[in-house]
Amino acid sequence: MLFDRYGSAWLLPITSTTYVGAFVGLAFSSTYGQFMGCLSVAGIAAAGPTTVAFSVVSQWFDVREGLAVGCVTVGAAAGGIFFSLVLQALFDHLAWQPAILALSGIILTFMTLANLLVETNRAPSPPQRASADATAAAAYQDWNLDVVTAMLRSAKFWLVCYAIFAYEVVLFIQWGSIPSYAVVVGFGANKSYLMVSYNIGAIFGRTVPPWLSDRKLGPLNAIILMNMFTLLVVLVVWLPFGDSSIAGLFVVTVLMGIGTGSFVPLGVACVSALCEPGTLGTWLGSTYTIVGFATLIGNPTTEAILARSPTYGLVVFLAAMLLSGLFSAVALRWLSLKRRWIFRQKI
């Protein structure tokens, strides 16, 4: 909501500074409470640059919005490769404090570039066109309340929320489980290379499906197809071969990188297509507030399943989440087409 009202002018500098400061604090932490405090602050602050990055792109692009968001989110996949190698090098050669301070310097450099390069292209909203008096302030307050109320009453909002929630659960569990899963099935020596292969796949997933979305499919059709693709990878490749062949596991990580990597830009594009102009920050922030619980439960869920069931238990759980996300996305498509089944409609 702050982004919709004020843009990125002050939101990005404040959250970026807080994020970097949390990592500096982490370098000097020595107790569990201090670690949790710094990481909690970092998590809250990270919402600022993330929301700004997605929302600003949707302001500048229309025809190729999906591809533009995909190119922005490639940074996450490239960062996964970059920081995996950087952290390995830092901890191989430095003690904890200098290593985290060096990491903080790298993050500071990226955040500084972000603040210099990001510019809001905000269309005036009704309250912003009003005069700056008490009546205008009240009008904005009412408008803001109306936006939130309409969003929470929208079945489309809750359907897209659950679909993205299911996809993010799969994304974070699969991404976070690669090292643990590799150790359990006896391929622990390859876990770093498996992480790199996953992020290589994610680079393709974050660019090619959004490009197809802009050209032919539309974001909702594209995310449904990528859902089915990922479900097939889980059932046809991962389930029979993932725990018995290192080559098969490498294929799984690359293909899952493509599938789950596409969920981020396509999810943002779906939310953008559903909301009214000038309300994307509110819709996107609200959606990812709910979706944030997927990141919270991802790693504990992985460890619990791997500890209490055979390795295929994790794979079956991911398949179930994908299937539930598919049902939600298909229902959203049906609702968006005024409760009709039109299979060749770009949406």
C-alpha positions, 0 to 999 in steps of 0.5 A, a space after each residue: 500500500 505504501 508503494 501504491 501511495 508513494 512509489 519507491 522514492 523513500 520505500 526502497 532506500 529505507 528498506 535497503 538500508 535496513 536489510 544491509 544493517 541486519 547483515 552487519 548485525 548478523 556478523 556481530 551476533 553470538 547468541 540464538 536470540 541475536 541471530 533470530 533478531 537480525 534474520 527477522 529484521 532482514 526478512 521484514 526489510 526484504 519485502 521492500 525491494 521485492 515488492 518494488 522490483 515486481 511492481 515497478 516492472 509492471 508500471 513500465 511494461 504492458 505488452 511484454 510485462 511477463 518477459 520483463 518480470 521474468 528478466 528481473 527474476 532471473 536475478 534470483 537464479 543468477 544470485 543463487 549461483 553467485 552467492 552459492 559460490 561466494 559463500 563457499 569461498 568466504 567460509 573456506 578462507 575467512 572466519 564468521 565475522 569477516 565473512 559476513 561483513 564481506 557478504 554485507 559489502 556485496 549486498 550493499 553494492 547491489 542495493 546501491 545499484 538498485 536505488 540508483 537504477 529504479 524509477 517509479 512510473 506511477 499513473 496518478 490515482 484518484 486521490 493523487 489527482 485531488 488537491 492536497 487538503 483535508 478533503 483529499 486526504 480523506 478521499 485517499 483514505 476511503 479509496 485505500 480502504 475500498 481497494 483493500 475491501 474489494 480485494 478481500 471480497 474477490 474470489 479471484 484474489 483468494 484463488 490466485 493466492 492459494 495457487 501461488 502459495 502452493 507453487 511457492 511451497 513446492 519451490 521452496 521445499 524443492 530448492 531447500 531440500 536439494 542438499 538434504 535429499 542428496 545426503 539422504 539418497 547417498 549423493 551428498 558430495 554433489 549437493 553444491 553442483 545440484 544447487 548450481 544446476 537447479 539455478 541454471 534451469 531456473 534461468 530458463 524457467 524465468 525467461 522462456 515461459 513469460 516470453 510465451 505468455 506474452 506472445 501466445 498464451 497469457 500469464 494464467 494459461 502459461 502458469 497452468 501449463 508450467 504447473 502440469 509440466 512440473 507435475 509430470 517431472 515430479 511423477 515421471 522423472 523424480 519419483 522413479 529415478 531421483 533416488 537411484 541415479 545421480 544423473 537422474 537427480 541432475 535431470 530432476 534439478 534442472 527440470 524442476 528449476 525450469 518449472 518452479 522458476 517460472 512460477 515467480 514471474 508468471 505469478 506476478 503477471 497473473 496478479 497484475 492482470 487481475 488488479 485495477 491500475 494503481 493497486 498492484 502494490 496492495 494486491 502483490 503485497 497482500 498476496 505475498 504476505 499470505 504466500 510468505 507462510 510457504 517460505 516459513 514452512 518449507 524447510 521444516 516440512 522437508 526435514 520432517 518428511 525426510 525424517 519420518 518417511 521414505 524418500 518418495 514421501 517428499 516427492 508425493 507431497 510435492 505432487 499433491 501440492 502441485 495438483 491442488 495449485 492446478 485446481 485453484 489456477 483452473 478454477 481462477 481461469 474458469 471464473 475469469 472467463 465468466 464461468 465458461 470453458 474456452 480452451 483457446 482463449 489467451 488469458 
